[in-house]
Amino acid sequence: MKFSENLFGMFQRMHSVDDYEGSGLGLALVKKMIESLGGKVWITGEVGKGACTYFTLNQEDILK
């Protein structure tokens, strides 16, 4: 979890390309979109158990 903020950086990957496909842009784009709507996004997890991604949005901003 000490590296969780790195997950939201552009082209940041915690695994090699051989382990998982992708460019490392997905979570960076999610964070940018959520924060542009005034929300917050974060990740929690445990080694060997998995991780969850959460976000919040203001109710007034949901239907923009």
Secondary structure, DSSP 4 states (H G I P E B T S, - for coil): -TTGGGGGSTT--SS-TTTS-S-S-HHHHHHHHHHHTT-EEEEEEETTTEEEEEEE--GGGTT-
